[in-house]
Amino acid sequence: MREVAVIGIGQTKVEEHWDKSLREIAGDAVLLALQECGMDSTESIYVGNMMSGSANHQQHLGSYIADWVGMRFSEAVHIESACSSGSAAFRAAVMAIASGSINSAIAVGVEKMTDSPGSEITSQLATAADADWEADMGLSFVAINALLMQRYLHEYGWDKDDFAGFSINAHANGAHNPYARFQSPINKSAYQKAPMIADPINLLDASPMGDGAAAAVLVPVEMIKRPGQKMIKIAASAAATDTIALQSRKDSTWLTAAEKSVIEAYSQASVKPTDIGVFELHDAFTIMAALSLEACGFAERGQGPRLAIENQICPKGRIPVATRGGLKARGHPVGATGMYQIIEVVQQLRGEAGETQVERPVYGMAQNIGGSGSNIITHILKAEHF
């Protein structure tokens, strides 16, 4: 298998893009990524998206986006894996290049959610759950995570306010990210006063929807010749699944798919948790931030909130997370989120993260979660000099 590197990145601001269509948003990110590395096209394009068929009445996104960006004769496919669609597209690109079947690819994640009423988007998000045993019983995705958080509080004795640090950290970092939807910090008082959505999840526990796209250009390492510059290499790409329904898991408060994918990723990269300098986790809800930190070996079982309370997750902390705002402040355009995470790790490893730059930019990890933990994809990137 060949080694693979990211040589170009591009992203749009996460917001309500009323003046742009799905293809325009995706095209902006793709063209920015191509422009950064001085390329006009690639052999293949992999598009990660969850809900274009319902929210935008458009499927067949491979050809749809390839046509728009002037890559009409390139291979192009649409990949859906719920909220992990973006990283699934990235993983497909990595595997295609590593196998030797192609020499260049673009992975782009895109979602345009604000054209549809909020109730419709809520229903579409629930399609990532079990239709028979969760969605048809009236459970929204927020409700599923509320049940999970309620169980976690019961099992480990934490108070709901103990999770405030995850949101405070994300918003503090998002304030320095021009692409983030929310760019104002919050404090614990604001967190405590936030309206309840589904007890115990309040408004500041949950990530906002939005429109956005992020893209990366990948090539084999052997084709890169830029003496003296940093190369961002894909050190690991791993994925695992769990039951789609939360109720079917042996232990609902443990992300087994995260554990399995990260163990494989650590093995591929020959690293351990202490080697990771930045971790872009999937903080769709604060409970998911805590569970991810535990499953990935950064905290003991049931002790995830302690890292936020002790300020260990800030950019200067032991394991920086959500360094560009995370899903909570940057926003969560679901099919694009995995690619935003990849781009943010690349920025950190290049030393381009500005006020939220971490101090150990050698290895960075991104973990994208589909469903309530049913499909989890982990990537580890490494900065090396040519």
C-alpha positions in Angstrom: 0.0 0.0 0.0 1.3 3.5 -0.9 1.5 6.3 1.6 -1.0 9.1 1.0 -0.8 12.9 1.8 -3.1 15.9 1.8 -1.8 18.7 -0.4 -4.7 21.1 -0.7 -7.7 22.1 1.5 -10.7 24.3 1.1 -13.8 25.2 3.1 -16.8 27.5 3.2 -18.1 29.3 6.3 -20.8 27.4 8.1 -23.9 29.5 8.0 -27.3 29.9 6.2 -26.2 30.1 2.5 -29.5 31.3 1.1 -27.9 32.7 -2.0 -26.1 29.5 -3.0 -27.2 26.0 -4.0 -25.8 22.7 -2.8 -23.5 22.4 -5.8 -22.2 26.0 -5.5 -21.3 25.4 -1.8 -19.5 22.1 -2.7 -17.9 23.7 -5.7 -16.5 26.6 -3.7 -14.7 24.2 -1.3 -13.4 21.9 -4.1 -12.1 24.8 -6.2 -10.3 26.4 -3.2 -8.6 23.0 -2.4 -7.5 22.7 -6.0 -6.3 26.3 -6.1 -4.2 25.8 -3.0 -2.2 23.0 -4.5 -2.1 24.4 -8.1 -4.2 21.6 -9.7 -7.1 21.9 -12.2 -8.6 18.5 -11.5 -8.1 15.0 -10.1 -8.8 11.5 -11.3 -11.6 11.0 -8.8 -14.0 12.9 -6.6 -15.7 11.4 -3.5 -18.7 13.3 -2.2 -19.9 12.8 1.4 -23.5 13.9 2.0 -26.4 12.6 4.1 -29.7 14.2 3.2 -29.5 15.9 -0.3 -32.3 13.6 -1.6 -34.8 15.0 0.9 -33.5 18.4 1.9 -32.5 19.4 -1.6 -34.3 17.0 -3.9 -31.0 16.0 -5.5 -29.2 12.7 -5.6 -26.4 11.5 -7.9 -24.1 14.0 -6.3 -20.9 12.5 -7.8 -21.8 13.7 -11.3 -23.7 16.7 -10.0 -20.5 18.1 -8.3 -18.0 16.9 -10.9 -20.0 18.6 -13.7 -20.1 21.9 -11.7 -16.4 22.0 -11.0 -15.3 21.1 -14.6 -14.4 17.5 -13.9 -16.9 15.9 -16.1 -14.8 13.0 -17.2 -13.4 12.1 -13.8 -14.7 9.2 -11.7 -17.2 10.6 -9.2 -19.3 8.9 -6.4 -21.7 9.9 -3.6 -21.1 8.3 -0.2 -23.7 8.3 2.6 -22.9 7.2 6.1 -25.2 9.5 8.2 -23.1 12.1 10.1 -19.9 10.3 9.2 -20.4 10.7 5.5 -17.6 13.3 5.1 -15.0 11.1 6.7 -16.3 8.0 4.8 -15.7 10.0 1.5 -12.2 10.9 2.8 -11.4 7.3 3.7 -12.6 6.1 0.2 -10.2 8.5 -1.4 -7.3 7.4 0.9 -7.9 3.7 0.1 -8.2 4.3 -3.7 -4.9 6.1 -3.8 -3.1 3.8 -1.3 -4.2 0.8 -3.5 -2.5 2.3 -6.6 -5.7 2.4 -8.6 -5.6 6.3 -8.9 -3.0 9.0 -8.3 -5.1 11.9 -7.3 -8.5 12.5 -5.6 -10.7 15.1 -4.0 -12.8 14.2 -1.0 -15.6 16.8 -0.3 -18.2 16.8 2.4 -21.3 19.0 1.8 -24.7 19.6 3.4 -27.3 22.3 2.8 -29.8 22.1 5.6 -31.4 25.5 5.9 -33.6 25.4 2.8 -35.9 23.0 4.6 -38.1 23.6 7.7 -36.5 22.6 11.0 -39.1 19.9 11.6 -38.2 18.2 8.3 -34.5 18.3 9.1 -35.2 16.8 12.5 -37.1 14.0 10.8 -34.3 13.4 8.3 -31.6 13.3 11.1 -33.7 10.6 12.7 -33.2 8.4 9.6 -29.7 7.7 11.0 -31.4 5.9 13.9 -33.3 2.6 13.8 -36.5 3.3 11.9 -38.4 0.4 13.6 -37.3 0.7 17.2 -36.3 4.4 17.6 -37.6 6.8 14.9 -41.1 5.1 14.6 -41.4 5.3 18.4 -41.1 9.1 18.2 -37.5 9.5 19.2 -35.6 12.4 17.7 -31.8 12.4 17.5 -31.7 14.9 20.4 -34.0 12.6 22.4 -31.7 9.6 21.8 -28.7 11.5 23.0 -30.7 12.8 26.0 -31.4 9.2 27.0 -27.8 8.4 26.7 -26.7 11.4 28.8 -29.3 10.7 31.4 -28.0 7.1 31.8 -24.4 8.4 32.0 -25.3 10.9 34.8 -27.0 8.1 36.7 -24.1 5.6 36.2 -21.2 7.9 37.1 -22.7 10.5 39.4 -21.9 13.6 37.5 -24.1 16.7 37.5 -25.4 18.1 34.3 -23.5 21.4 34.8 -20.2 19.4 34.9 -20.5 19.2 31.1 -20.4 23.0 30.7 -16.6 23.0 30.0 -17.0 21.2 26.7 -19.3 24.0 25.3 -17.3 26.8 26.8 -14.1 25.4 25.3 -15.7 25.0 21.8 -17.1 28.5 21.7 -13.9 30.1 23.0 -12.0 28.4 20.1 -14.8 29.1 17.6 -14.3 32.8 18.3 -11.0 32.6 16.5 -12.3 30.6 13.5 -13.6 32.8 10.6 -15.4 29.8 9.2 -17.3 29.0 12.4 -21.0 29.7 12.6 -20.8 31.0 16.2 -17.9 33.3 16.9 -18.6 34.5 20.4 -17.4 32.9 23.6 -19.9 31.8 26.3 -19.6 31.4 30.1 -21.0 28.9 32.6 -23.8 31.2 33.5 -25.0 31.3 29.9 -24.8 27.5 29.8 -26.8 27.1 32.9 -29.5 29.5 31.7 -29.8 27.9 28.2 -33.3 26.5 27.3 -33.8 22.8 27.8 -34.3 20.8 24.6 -34.6 17.2 25.9 -33.7 16.8 29.5 -30.8 16.9 30.4 -29.6 18.3 27.0 -30.0 22.1 26.7 -29.4 24.4 23.8 -25.7 24.8 24.6 -25.2 21.1 24.8 -26.2 20.7 21.2 -24.5 21.6 17.9 -26.3 23.8 15.4 -27.2 22.8 11.9 -26.0 24.9 8.9 -24.9 24.9 5.3 -21.3 24.2 4.5 -18.7 22.3 2.5 -15.0 21.3 3.1 -12.6 19.5 0.7 -9.2 18.1 0.5 -6.9 17.0 -2.4 -5.0 13.8 -1.8 -2.0 12.2 -3.8 0.6 9.5 -3.1 3.5 10.7 -1.0 5.9 9.5 -3.7 4.6 12.2 -6.1 5.3 15.1 -3.8 8.5 17.1 -4.2 8.6 20.3 -2.1 11.9 20.5 -0.2 11.8 22.2 3.1 8.0 22.2 3.4 5.7 20.2 5.7 3.9 17.2 4.3 0.6 16.1 6.0 0.6 12.3 5.7 -2.3 10.0 6.4 -0.8 7.9 9.2 -4.0 5.8 9.8 -7.5 5.3 8.5 -9.8 3.0 10.4 -13.6 2.4 10.7 -15.9 0.3 12.8 -19.6 -0.2 13.4 -22.0 -0.9 16.3 -25.7 -1.6 16.6 -27.7 1.1 15.0 -30.2 1.2 17.9 -28.9 2.4 21.3 -31.0 -0.1 23.2 -29.3 -3.0 21.5 -25.9 -2.3 22.9 -24.5 -4.3 25.8 -23.3 -1.0 27.4 -25.0 2.1 26.1 -22.5 4.4 27.8 -19.5 3.1 26.0 -18.6 3.8 22.3 -17.4 0.4 21.2 -17.1 1.4 17.6 -14.9 4.4 18.6 -12.7 2.1 20.7 -12.3 -0.5 17.9 -11.6 2.1 15.2 -9.1 4.0 17.4 -7.2 0.9 18.5 -6.8 0.0 14.8 -5.7 3.6 14.0 -3.2 3.7 16.8 -1.8 0.4 15.5 -1.5 1.6 11.9 0.2 4.8 13.0 2.4 3.1 15.6 1.3 5.7 18.2 -0.4 5.8 21.6 -2.9 8.4 23.0 -0.1 10.5 24.5 1.4 11.0 21.0 -1.7 12.8 19.8 -1.3 16.6 19.8 -4.8 17.5 18.8 -8.1 15.6 18.7 -11.0 16.9 16.6 -13.8 14.8 18.2 -17.5 14.6 17.2 -19.1 16.9 19.8 -22.6 16.9 18.3 -23.7 16.8 21.9 -21.5 17.3 25.0 -22.1 13.7 26.1 -20.5 12.5 22.9 -17.4 14.6 23.7 -17.0 12.8 27.0 -17.6 9.4 25.6 -15.1 9.9 22.8 -12.4 11.0 25.1 -13.0 7.8 27.2 -13.2 5.4 24.2 -10.0 6.8 22.7 -7.9 6.4 25.9 -7.7 10.0 27.0 -9.8 9.5 30.1 -10.8 6.6 32.3 -14.3 5.2 31.9 -16.8 7.6 33.4 -14.3 10.4 33.8 -14.6 12.3 30.5 -16.1 15.4 32.1 -13.1 15.8 34.4 -11.0 16.8 31.4 -13.3 19.7 30.7 -13.6 20.7 34.3 -9.8 20.7 34.7 -9.3 22.6 31.5 -7.2 19.8 29.9 -9.0 20.1 26.5 -8.1 23.7 25.7 -5.5 24.4 23.0 -2.7 24.5 25.6 -4.0 21.6 27.5 -3.1 17.9 27.7 -5.4 16.9 24.8 -6.8 19.8 22.8 -10.2 19.2 21.3 -12.6 21.3 19.2 -9.7 23.7 18.5 -11.6 25.5 15.7 -14.9 25.4 17.5 -15.9 21.8 16.9 -19.4 20.8 15.9 -20.7 22.9 18.8 -19.4 26.3 17.6 -18.2 25.8 14.0 -21.5 24.1 13.3 -22.6 20.7 12.1 -23.6 20.5 8.4 -23.8 16.8 8.9 -22.4 15.4 5.6 -19.6 17.9 5.7 -18.5 17.6 9.3 -16.0 14.8 8.8 -14.2 16.9 6.2 -14.1 20.0 8.4 -12.5 17.9 11.1 -9.8 16.7 8.6 -9.1 20.3 7.4 -8.8 21.6 11.0 -6.3 18.9 11.8 -4.3 19.8 8.7 -4.3 23.4 9.7 -3.0 22.5 13.2 -0.3 20.3 11.8 0.8 23.0 9.3 0.9 25.6 12.1 -1.9 27.6 10.6 -4.5 27.6 13.4 -3.7 31.1 14.7 -4.9 31.9 18.3 -5.8 28.3 18.9 -2.6 26.7 17.6 -1.6 23.6 19.7 1.9 23.1 21.0 2.6 19.6 19.8 1.6 19.6 16.1 3.1 16.3 14.9 0.2 13.9 15.2 -3.5 14.9 14.9 -6.6 12.8 15.1 -10.1 13.2 13.7 -13.0 11.0 14.7 -16.4 11.3 12.9 -19.4 9.6 14.4 -22.4 8.4 12.3 -25.7 7.8 14.2 -25.6 7.5 17.9 -22.2 5.7 17.7 -23.2 3.1 15.1 -20.6 4.0 12.4 -17.3 5.6 13.6 -14.3 6.6 11.4 -11.0 7.6 12.8 -8.1 9.2 11.0 -4.6 10.0 12.3 -2.5 12.6 10.3 1.2 13.2 10.7 3.3 16.3 9.9 6.6 15.5 8.3 9.2 17.5 6.4 10.3 16.6 2.9 
